[in-house]
Amino acid sequence: MGDQQLTDGECSGTKVLTMETVNPNVVKMEYAVRGPIVTRAAEIEKELAEGKAKPFETVVKANIGDCHATGQTPITFIRQVVALCTYPQLMQSPMFPEDAKQKAKRILAACNGYSVGSYSASPGIEVIQKDIAAYISRRDGQPCNYSNIFLCTGASEGIKTILKMLMTGKSGSEQAGIMIPVPQYPLYSATLTEYNAYPIHYYLDEEKGWSLEVSELNRALKDAKGKCIPRAICIINPGNPTGQVLSRDNIENIIRFAHKEGLVLLADEVYQHNIYAKGSEFLSFKKVLMEMGPPCSWIELASFMSASKGFMGECGFRGGYCEMVNFQDDVQKCLLKSISVKLCPPILGQIVMDVVTNPPQEGDPSYASFQEEKNTVLKLLAEKARLITDLFNSIEGISCNEVQGAMYAFPRIYLPDKAIIAARNMNQTPDFFYCSHLLEETGICTVPGSGFGQKEGTYHFRITILPPLEEIARVMELFRDFHLRFLNKYK
Ligand SMILES: Cc1ncc(COP(=O)(O)O)c(C=O)c1O
């Protein structure tokens, strides 16, 4: 624009991009996890800093699964390797254990010019692809070919890349249809809107602990007939925002369904380390699919993992990977071309992903401390998952399914008619109305259930289980007082 900045009013007639001309899909897309409630929470934080009087002293950010932002400490070994790779002079320092140095040297040797400041190959650094493949192999007891792994800028980018491959390039009844759960993590709905694809919603059954029933998958697919070309089914396991963990039976039925209907399976498995409930275990779609044998073991599967969740919670490094199983060679080459346009995923994110999948082994100097730190984080999360579920279920007008895994509770709120009318009068959804009052009166920042989708006539909100244990009791007391006041006001 040169040196002279014009004001909006002066130049509005000359703008190429206005709200009328900008890509309508981008205008339409919504992402509630960082929506208006969160924007308001940031304003409130500023108001508090300016000394404005509020009925609370801090904002509790329980809206997003950002572990370190809510006080979780980084795993030492991960940071040591990242530090050594970033500043190799530290190799001389006695502060760093030998195994971290060895690991850093091995990764640096695979970096162009021995520097994390250089680009890597587009699917990632080959030794890291190999470490990830070895991890998957150990986890599933199945072979894994490293050339089927591509690293990405957080799982988000991998998911968007695969979704892009699934688009038909056509519109109307020929547009791609992707089956997504309701409730779902809004990356999926937002991306489908952005790509002009058709979301085929299948509902999770809240009464049965957010279970995924094949009869509902059949219903959803039947309803989508003639509206799109169904191409894939997306499963989030463990679930976000719903926290359920799928059983082997359940997974097998989904695989049979995908096979029968000729759909690609997208398995979002970013919470694979976050399993808390007794009797629940994480089973990857790849493992179950391979164990089922042909023809189910032939279906195309893309599975996603992230550095942002689990015990590491390293969201800011933007590490993640996708494993592609059973895709045609030509399709995989085409995908490689597509990701090569982005050059490469962040090197430090790749390094974090490497340490997660190839951690210190028994006998290594850092083995004991790594295990101890990892188990402490996961044990604490399990304790908070139980505590939060129990506390919600002890409050009148709330019910909450067990948080079996992931990082969120998704309680149902039974709102009085008067509250629903008051919300509608303000042009707000009732759950938005509720969450926005919760924020203004207590400082607790949550995400309304409507941002994830929910059965018509039901209301929820998502809250993370991440705040420190000592804070949870205080937050839940604040919450209980607010909720009872709210019920009383609108009863
Ligand atoms: C289910 C699910 N998938 C994918 C992501 C994306 O994670 P990232 O891009 O940070 O790896 C998230 C983040 O919260 C998530 O909850």
The ligand as an SDF file (V2000), in Angstrom:
LIG
                    3D

 16 16  0  0  0  0  0  0  0  0999 V2000
   -9.4190  -34.7750   17.6860 C   0  0  0  0  0  0  0  0  0  0  0  0
   -8.3370  -33.8380   17.3060 C   0  0  0  0  0  0  0  0  0  0  0  0
   -7.7280  -33.9950   16.1300 N   0  0  0  0  0  0  0  0  0  0  0  0
   -6.7500  -33.1720   15.7290 C   0  0  0  0  0  0  0  0  0  0  0  0
   -6.3520  -32.1220   16.5160 C   0  0  0  0  0  0  0  0  0  0  0  0
   -5.2670  -31.2170   15.9960 C   0  0  0  0  0  0  0  0  0  0  0  0
   -4.1290  -31.2370   16.7760 O   0  0  0  0  0  0  0  0  0  0  0  0
   -2.7300  -30.6180   16.2970 P   0  0  0  0  0  0  0  0  0  0  0  0
   -2.9470  -29.9470   14.9910 O   0  0  0  0  0  0  0  0  0  0  0  0
   -2.3320  -29.6710   17.3590 O   0  0  0  0  0  0  0  0  0  0  0  0
   -1.8190  -31.7810   16.1650 O   0  0  0  0  0  0  0  0  0  0  0  0
   -6.9660  -31.8960   17.7540 C   0  0  0  0  0  0  0  0  0  0  0  0
   -6.6100  -30.7420   18.5830 C   0  0  0  0  0  0  0  0  0  0  0  0
   -7.1960  -30.4440   19.5920 O   0  0  0  0  0  0  0  0  0  0  0  0
   -7.9830  -32.7920   18.1590 C   0  0  0  0  0  0  0  0  0  0  0  0
   -8.6080  -32.6410   19.3130 O   0  0  0  0  0  0  0  0  0  0  0  0
  1  2  1  0
  2  3  1  0
  2 15  2  0
  3  4  2  0
  4  5  1  0
  5  6  1  0
  5 12  2  0
  6  7  1  0
  7  8  1  0
  8  9  2  0
  8 10  1  0
  8 11  1  0
 12 13  1  0
 12 15  1  0
 13 14  2  0
 15 16  1  0
M  END
$$$$
